[in-house]
Every structure is written in structure tokens, then in C-alpha cells.
Amino acid sequence: MADLPNAVSVLVVDDEEPIRSALKRFLIQQHFEVHAAASGDEALAALRRHKVALMLCDIRMPGTSGVDLVPQAIEIEPDLAVLMLSAVNDATSAALCMQRGAVDYLTKPIELADLGRAIHRALKQREGLLQQRHLNQWLKEEVTTGRAELERQRQQLERISIATLEALVNALEAKDPYLRGHSARVADLSATLAAELGLPDEQVDQVRVAGRLHDIGKIGTRETVMNKQGPLTPEEYEHVKQHVVIGSQILAPLSHLGAVIDMVRSHHERWDGSGYPDGKRGTEIHEMARIAAVADVYDAITSERLYAEAQPAHVGVRTILEGSGTEFDPDVVGVFARLVAPFPPGVEIRLSTGRRAVVVSVPEEALDRPHVRIIDGPGSPREVALINEPGLEIEGWPRDLAAAA
């Protein structure tokens, strides 16, 4: 027994004092720290006070028997090794104790040599179980750490891949001053619309990425066509339309982009099925693509292009509102109408009276009924809140067009 650790604590549980004393003397000689209990209740109290590695327990005791004590003891000290002491006619009860968590049993009268070997086996078994548990915990932590590192690396690669693609888009737009900043503006407006529509944050981020990459396929469009100032021929128009297919093919190997790829392919589809490349209609079109379609057209109208001058905001807004239910998803248009003012502050307008005015501010509840400053005619300058003037209209703007959306 000399190889057993000196610090091992043993609890002896027996209602017969001579047996307790004899076992205690033997265990002290073997350099164990020994505690003794005359009943099950005393044993449970000792287990709560001391860190015990091994319990020697009689089966038949008044009050709580050894059979009932074993599971209660292991509940207090899960790593406890339990060695049962059984009379010859208690074999059945001893076996029941082992089913409940005991590791071995000895029959009385007990030979000290047999007791020593049984204690040695029980402690070795306990040590093995503790080592296995620690190993399992270590492996679990290593696997968790490894997975976390792999996930970190995966996310880093995804960020790098997206940054690389955005650099390609920037390079493409740098070659064409009329395209410069288009993708970033589409991304911002698309993300704003997505958030207002109630999409989760993760999907809003996807919409933003999709907006940045939606025209990446124009890398494959011939420069002679991209830079053509006059109308495109039917063949040239078909060539330009291929940019959505090329873009989705460029992104296809990057499976982590998921719905972004679908949006790049489908952002020129139309609600009524008249779009391209697949002629999808309604909700067959991915929601992200339906959002981007609105943002893309609005920015194209309000930005200077090689083939057209930039139009004022109200022209872009009117185009979107009038396309609701034909070109565009009505739900997306409804949100757009609540977010984008057709007449932003600083814009000069002409009122239905023929007088000129400058927009001062825009009320959130009616974006097309701004607060204006009239700058010509009798009594000018003076300010008017159009929202409070139902008889006063903005020239060229149909009444309640935004409200109808």
C-alpha cells in the first residue's frame, strides 16, 4: 500500500464501534487520512465537511442503510469510490449497492490483506475515471478552441473575399466617372429599405453587401458598349443584360455569400415578370433583389450618366411610385415612399400658383408636402407649410401620389 497517495481521505461507516476502530487503525497505518461515522446521517454530514476519496460502508445499519446511503453519498461527492462491507448473507444487497454506484464489496470477516488490495483497486479505478474525465474535458476544450479558431479564420477569409470583390467594383467604377459611387449608394439605400422592412440585422448586412456587388458582372461588358453615348443596338442591349449572369457566375464559388448571389442575378427582374434574365415575377424574385431593384433604378435616375443627365429627386421618386405593382414590389415601394423625400431641403420648386419657392424642411408624415419659402411675387419672401395648405400644389407633382403608394 506504500504507493497510495498520503493525502487520500477515507471515510469508514459502520454502526459497530469495534469494527470502526479496527478499520481506522489499519487505514492510519497505511497513511490515509481517516474519518469515521456510526450511521448514514453521520456519514452524509462528514461528506459535506470533508473531501473524501473512498468510503468503506457497512450495508446493514440502523436508520439509513448502506443500500440507501450509496446514491446519497455519490450525489454529494460524485468522484467518491465506495467499497461495501457485507455479511455473507448480504450478497444480494451488496450487488444492489454496486448497481447504485459502489465499485466493490468485501464479506465479513475481512482479511486485512484483502482489504488493502480492494482499497488499492478502488482508488486506482477512481484515479482512472478522474483522468479520463480530465482528458475528455481537455479534448472538449481543444475541439471548442479549434472550432472557434476555424470559425475566426473562415470569417476572416469571407471578409477578405468580400473586400477583394469590392476593390474590383471600385476599380470598375474608377474607369467610368458616371458609375463612380453608384454601388455604394445602392448599398446604403438598399440596407435602409431592408431595415425599415423589418429584415434581421444579418440580412440587412447581406443586402448591403449585395448592393456593393450588384454590378460586378459589368467587368465582362465591352468598354465600347459601356462608353457608348448613343442608343444601344438590340445586340448591344442583350450584351449588357448579361452582366447579371456574369456577376452571379463570378460569385458562385463563394458559397458563403448565399442569397447575395441570387440578388446579383435577379436585381433586374420585374414584379410583373418583364425583367431579366429569368423572367421571374412577384415573390419568385428574392426579397433582397426586389429591394435592390428600387434602389438601383432610383440612383440611376438621380445620378449623371453618359447617356442622360441627372434628374431631380422628385423625378426618381415619381418613377418608383408609378412603377409600383408593375416594375417594383408594392411593399418595397411603400417603404421607399416613407423614406425618400421627392423634394429635399434646398430644392427650388414651382407652386400651382406659378410662384417659385425653396424647400425649407420636410415633415416625416408627408414627405411630398414640404415646408417652403416663397421667393417671388407679392409678399415674398414668406414661408408656407404645404401640409396645411390643401389647395396649394407643387407643379408637376400629382396630388397624393406618395400617399397612394
C-alpha positions, 0 to 999 in steps of 0.5 A, a space after each residue: 500500500 506504500 504507493 497510495 497517495 498520503 493525502 487520500 481521505 477515507 471515510 469508514 461507516 459502520 454502526 459497530 464501534 469495534 469494527 470502526 476502530 479496527 478499520 481506522 487503525 489499519 487505514 492510519 497505518 497505511 497513511 490515509 487520512 481517516 474519518 469515521 461515522 456510526 450511521 448514514 446521517 453521520 456519514 452524509 454530514 462528514 461528506 459535506 465537511 470533508 473531501 473524501 476519496 473512498 468510503 468503506 460502508 457497512 450495508 446493514 445499519 440502523 436508520 439509513 442503510 448502506 443500500 440507501 446511503 450509496 446514491 446519497 453519498 455519490 450525489 454529494 461527492 460524485 468522484 467518491 469510490 465506495 467499497 461495501 462491507 457485507 455479511 455473507 448473507 448480504 450478497 444480494 444487497 451488496 450487488 444492489 449497492 454496486 448497481 447504485 454506484 459502489 465499485 466493490 464489496 468485501 464479506 465479513 470477516 475481512 482479511 486485512 490483506 484483502 482489504 488493502 488490495 480492494 482499497 488499492 483497486 478502488 482508488 486506482 479505478 477512481 484515479 482512472 475515471 478522474 483522468 479520463 474525465 480530465 482528458 475528455 474535458 481537455 479534448 472538449 476544450 481543444 475541439 471548442 478552441 479549434 472550432 472557434 479558431 476555424 470559425 475566426 479564420 473562415 470569417 476572416 477569409 469571407 471578409 477578405 473575399 468580400 473586400 477583394 470583390 469590392 476593390 474590383 467594383 471600385 476599380 470598375 467604377 474608377 474607369 467610368 466617372 458616371 458609375 463612380 459611387 453608384 454601388 455604394 449608394 445602392 448599398 446604403 439605400 438598399 440596407 435602409 429599405 431592408 431595415 425599415 422592412 423589418 429584415 434581421 440585422 444579418 440580412 440587412 448586412 447581406 443586402 448591403 453587401 449585395 448592393 456593393 456587388 450588384 454590378 460586378 458582372 459589368 467587368 465582362 461588358 465591352 468598354 465600347 458598349 459601356 462608353 457608348 453615348 448613343 442608343 444601344 443596338 438590340 445586340 448591344 442591349 442583350 450584351 449588357 443584360 448579361 452582366 447579371 449572369 456574369 456577376 452571379 457566375 463570378 460569385 458562385 464559388 463563394 458559397 458563403 455569400 448565399 442569397 447575395 448571389 441570387 440578388 446579383 442575378 435577379 436585381 433586374 427582374 420585374 414584379 410583373 415578370 418583364 425583367 431579366 434574365 429569368 423572367 421571374 415575377 412577384 415573390 419568385 424574385 428574392 426579397 433582397 433583389 426586389 429591394 435592390 431593384 428600387 434602389 438601383 433604378 432610383 440612383 440611376 435616375 438621380 445620378 449623371 450618366 453618359 447617356 442622360 443627365 441627372 434628374 431631380 429627386 422628385 423625378 426618381 421618386 415619381 418613377 418608383 411610385 408609378 412603377 409600383 405593382 408593375 416594375 417594383 414590389 408594392 411593399 418595397 415601394 411603400 417603404 421607399 415612399 416613407 423614406 425618400 423625400 421627392 423634394 429635399 431641403 434646398 430644392 427650388 420648386 414651382 407652386 400651382 400658383 406659378 410662384 417659385 419657392 425653396 424647400 425649407 424642411 420636410 415633415 416625416 408624415 408627408 414627405 411630398 408636402 414640404 415646408 417652403 419659402 416663397 421667393 417671388 411675387 407679392 409678399 415674398 419672401 414668406 414661408 408656407 407649410 404645404 401640409 396645411 395648405 390643401 389647395 396649394 400644389 407643387 407643379 408637376 407633382 400629382 396630388 397624393 401620389 406618395 400617399 397612394 403608394 
